[in-house]
Amino acid sequence: MDVKLINPFIDAFMTIMPQVGFQNIARGKVALKEKAADSLGVTALVGLTKEIRGNVAYNMSDETARFIASTMMCGMPVAAFDEMAQSAISELSNMLTANAATNLTALGIEVDISTPSLTIGDGFTVKISDAQYVAIEMIADGHILEINIALK
Amino acid sequence: MEKIRVLVVDDSRMSHAMMDGIISRTNFEICDYAKTSAEAIEKYKILSPDVVTMDMNLPDADGLECSQRILELNPHAKIVMVSAMRDANLMIQGRAIGISAFVQKPLNENELLDTLRMVCQSNEDSLKILEESYVKTFIKVLHKNLFSLAGVHSDMSYELSTEGKLEIDGIAIIIGFTGKPIGRAIVHTDIDTMNQFARAILGRSADEILSDEEANECMEETANIIAGRSVSMINDIFKDKELRITPPGIIVGKKLSIVNPKLTTFNIVASTELGDLKMNIGFAGGE
């Protein structure tokens, strides 16, 4: 997978997260991985088509998902990962991927994105590619969000 | 034709008069006004309007809080936020809690009506279109391909899903759609049925070895074929849809739920002698 395709996703995170209320955004580890990824509890999957095809999976723990939803909703407490919080995470993954798609267009690569699907549960796996994919850890106000990207 | 009922939440009399002026000559009607957040929630409960217009500034709360309370009562409530400020953060927060659309004050007649129409795009009409054009095509393709791939006859049934989430126990293959409309298909089944299907497709008897990986791949390929053929059939019939499918994402686990807020989804079941193969297809409406 071409590494230049990764930056649009990192840039999207850097752009969008402050807009939804986060202060400190940082990039953590980047790794090339294979086979299915273990979900941390909540995984939003968004597909891409057109000039390149693939999937991006936003993987996070239940606690991180609640923290993000709460931050997006102006600090309203989110005790359980309920419908409202699910809608917030789904919307965030949509915004991040749409922004990354805009960044890809700026590189001359047209993409369309599908609707996000949010999977919730304990101990499940997510496979987004038959080949290698890139796993990037992004940190927003101390909470880790893993972005898995497979594109070709 | 039945009128579409609008609850107007705004504390200014002038706004009421303007709203009335715009809406009175259309197929919308104002079913009531609310001047405060508390009043809006009470009236929403009693009247269950088709759509709510929500001013950002109310005497007892802001429009976001009030919308949040209404969406707690009905997660599918349609709310159009009306605000003098066109603030990006406000829109993001609004979207996050589930507000359908935004219009700016002073109200522009066409903009308001277009937005209300878009948000309310008759559920019944769009359901009929989804069912006839898309769902039935998927059913036809699923039925035909289960026979050609696994050699089994299947009894097909489908229904509009009323559950916001899909329960998964086994494997789920998620394939996204882009084009008109965007959406996704999820083919899912339990592990036992998956293995039965994989054996039938690969021509392996019960005493031959079948790895988990082979079984997963078989299911993935089956889902890919069904989604791909359905979409190309739809594109052949409707020239302007330009539907494309994304590569599959495969979820494996127990007691999972998959949620897609804001999608209209249908559950399709193919009952076969090998077990039930299920498919849930969902489309984003309006936007």
Interface residues (C-beta under 8 A of the other chain):
Chain A: Q19 V20 A36 S39 T43 L45 V46 G47 L48 T49 K50 R53 G54 N55 A57 A69 M72 M73 C74 M76 E83 M84 Q86 S87 A88 S90 E91 L92 M95 D112 I113 S114 T115 P116 S117 L118 T119 I120 G121 D122 G123 F124 T125 V126 K127 I128 S129 A150
Chain B: L64 Q68 L71 E72 P75 A88 N89 I92 Q93 R95 A96 I97 G98 G164 I168 A172 I174 I175 G176 F177 T178 G179 I182 G183 R184 I186 N216 R244 I245 T246 P247 G249 I250 I251 V252 G253 K254 K255 L256 S257 I258 V259 N260 P261 K262 L263 G282 A284
